[in-house]
């Protein structure tokens, strides 16, 4: 299977990109990366590698190791352009997140949203995690004008996580944890037909691992799976893989 992962030039989340890439690649899938320009020099948020504050709050060692491996991968070093993305050439799409300022290039792109809307219309597997859900919330159905996830069950970065990280670090890092003035949860919820379609999940800052999913939380709705933050990345990828393996979803026959 071929999976497309659009990214900004910089500041995407280490774990939310490297974990899906590693697990999908190990399962025999091809992951193709897309930047705003072909051949863009892609780079994750450096603070998540070195540690956000006093060496803490960054990515865990295993995802950091995966990211080091990723930076040597040919597909990552030579991304295609968003404009050249042909949705029908891919079996699945993953929309990763990140909270630093460089993410605005990706979260605010009308061109990218056009491509996402085209892929969504194919009803093939789509996975979105953390701020990546904002891309879907802002992507409009060309017929109804509503968000493509208006009628879907979803999660995203919960307000308590975004607010807590901001309050903890603002004295040193300013608005590093606030990509936009509006909280992700508030914008995503506003895009839904009913606020009850949003699922916050259990309150925790503990991260799941490759072998222990007990702390993870994801939401599935047809061909769409969403997750809250890097701590859900392993389970998120496993659920996305399951959608790829189901021929009904892969062929767009089971999407809603």
PyMOL commands that set and color helices and strands:
alter all, ss='L'
color gray80, all
select helices_A, chain A and resi 14-26+47-50+61-70+74-77+82-84+87-89+101-107+110-120+132-138+159-173+184-190+195-197+230-245+247-250
alter helices_A, ss='H'
color red, helices_A
select strands_A, chain A and resi 2-6+10-12+30-35+43-44+80-81+92-95+125-129+218-221+224-227
alter strands_A, ss='S'
color yellow, strands_A
deselect
rebuild
show_as cartoon
